[in-house]
Amino acid sequence: MSTGVIIALIVIVAAVLVVAAAVTLLARRPQGGRSLQRRFGPEYDRAVARHNGDVKAAEQDLAERVSRHGSLRERALEPAAREQYAARWAAAQERFVESPREAVAEVDQLLGEVAGARGFPDGGQYDEQYAALSVHHGPHVHGYRRVHRAAQARVPDGQGSTEELREAMIEARVLFDELVTPSGKDTRRHRTDTDENSSIGRSRAIDTRPEGSAHEGRFHLPWSFNKHQAKGS
């Protein structure tokens, strides 16, 4: 092998190493504002508000969440587990009619369990679990915060706003749907009739999804009441 060829090979290898190092540095570099806004959605604005409008502090907070939890890989749920979680959610909805705050507490616990089963930090570490969920489900994580705050408030049924509790559960259900729905485009496209029929069969009452909304492939668990039927409303 001639000296010229050896030099050319060395140059090529060095160039490849430089490119690889540059890619690694870019991947590790903290995400900028626009990237964080795309990833976290409305959670980005809430983080800014929690930091009293300090955008830099909020972005540092969110970037740290990504650094801690960005590499997390969600575990798939077995069909039987999805069915059990769906049944528990439906039962909590029914309980809401007579005991809104008790139902919200059940939903808070259920979301923590489902998230833990999907591979997120244990529900006993709420703050860390919420942070991890916000990295992977940023646009829909706020409902979990709302039901958790309501559950921790320990206000007796009949006090406070039942409508606010109802709205919190509706918002939290979007995250629940995401967590119990099989991941992957092919899985969503070819969901089984069993999943569809089981979610419909538990309740045939009015679906409270906002008009015009659709969550393809998700468990749609209709409410068994409307806002005028709930106790304390």
N, C-alpha and C positions, 0 to 999 in steps of 0.2 A: 504494500500500500504506500503510495507516494506521500511525501510531506504535505503537498497541497491538499490532498484528499483528507488527511488527518486534521489539518487546520480547519477545513470546511466543516467536518463533523463536529469538531469542538465548538465552532461558532454556532452551529445549529442547536447543539445541546444547550449551550449557554442561553441562546435566545428562548428556547422552550422553558428553561428554568425561570427566566426573567418574567415571561408571560404568566407562568403558573403562580409566581409570587405576587404579581400584580393582581391577578384574579382573586387570590386568597385575601389580600389586603382589602380589596373592594368589598368582598363578602363580609368581612369582619367590621368594616367601617359602619359607625352608627347610621341608622336610616335617617334621611332628611324629613322635613316637614310634610312634603307632599306624599312621600312614601308612607309615612305614618298615618296620614289622613286617609289614604286609600285603604290601608290595612285595618284601622280601627273604626272607621266610619264615625258615627255620632259619639262614640266613646272618646275620640280625640277632643271634641269640643267640651265634653264633660270633664276630661282631665285638665284642660285649660281653666275651666271654671273652678275646679277644686284647688287649683294653684293660684286663684285670685287673678286670673288673666295673664299670668306669667307664662308665656308661650315656651320660652327656653326651658323652664323648670318642668313643664308638662311634657315636653318632648323628651327630656332626659328621663323622666319617669317611664314613659312609654317605651323608649329605646331599651331601658333596663329590663322591662318585661320581656321584650323580644329576645334579648340576650339570654335571659334565664330560661325561657320556655319556647323559644322559636324552633328548637330542634325536637320538641316533643312529637311523638308519633301516636296518634289516637288508635286505640284498640277497637276492633270490631265487636259488636254485641251479638250473641247468639240469638236466633229468632225467638226462642222461648223466653229469654231475658227481656227482649223488646216487648213481647206480649205482656209480661208481668208488669213492667214499668208503665205500659199504656193503660193497663187495668187499674193500677194504683192512681194514675192521674185522673181517670174517669171517676173513680170513687171519691177523690178529693173534690172534684167539681160538684158531685152530688151533695157532698157534705156542706159545701159553701152555702147552700140554700138556708140551712139552719144555723151554721156556725162558720161564718166567713173567716174569722181570724184563725180558727183551728184548721180550716182547710188550707189557708195560706201557709201556716206552719208546716203542714204535711208536704205541700209543694216545695217549700224551701228545703226540707230534708230529702225529698225525692230527687231534686236537681243535684244536690250534693252527692248522693249515691250514684246517680247515673254518670255524672262527670267523673267520679272516681273509677267507675267500671270502665269508662272509656280511656283511662290512663292519665287523667289529670290528677293533681295533688289531692289527697284525701279531703273529704268535706269538713273534717274537723279543723282544717287549716283554711278557713274560708277566704281570708285575704289573698293567700297564695293561689288558692284554687281559682278565685275570681280573676286574678292577674293572668293566670295561664289561659283561662277561657277567653279572656279579652283579646289575647294574641291570635287565637284561632277562630273565634266567633265574635269578633269585636262589634259588628253591626247589631247583634241581637243579645248581647250579654246583659244589658241594663235591666231587663226584667228580673233577672236573678237577684240583682242588688235590691230592687224594690221589694220583692217578696221576703228577702232575708231581713231587711230593715223592719218590715211590718211584723215578721215573726219574732224578732228580738225586742220589739216595743212592748210586748206583753200587755196590750190594752184589752180589756174584757170585750167580748162580743156585745154588740149593741152600742158601742161607743166608737167615735171616729167615723170616717166616711167609708161606707160599704162600697160605694161606686169606685173609690180609689183602689180598694182591695181587688175588686173585680177587674179593673183595668190592669193592675199589676200582674194578676194571674194570666190575663190574655197576652200581655207582653212577654211574660216568662214562658208561655207555651211555645212561642216561636223558637226559643233556644232549646226547649225540650224536644220539639219536633226535629231540630237539627241533630241533636245528640242521639235520638233513638232511630233515626232514619239511616239505613245502610249507606255507606259512603261509596262514591264512584259513580260516574255517569251511566255505565252499563247497568249497575245494580238498580239505580233509580229508574232507568228506562224500562227494565224488565222485572219490576217488582212482582212478587208472587200474588196470586189471587188470595192466598191465605192471609197475607198482611192486610190487603185491602178490605176483605170481608170482616176480619176481626175488628178492625178499627171502626167500621161502620156498624157492625152488629151490636156493639156495646151500648150505643145510644143513637136514637133516631130523632133526637130533638134538634132545635135550631142551631146551625153553625154560626158562631159569632165572629168568624174571620171578617175583616173589613171588606166591604164590597169591592169587587174587582181584583182582590188579591188571590194568589194561587201559589201553593208550595208543592211543586211537582214531586210526587213520591213520598210525601210526608204523612205521618199519622195525623189525620184530622179528627180531633176528639171534641165533638160538639158539646156545648154547654146544655145542661138540663134545665136551665132557667134563663130568664132575662133580668135586666136590672130592676124591674118593678116587682119581681117575685122574691128576691133575696131578703132575708130577715134583716131589719135595721135600715133598709134603703128608703 
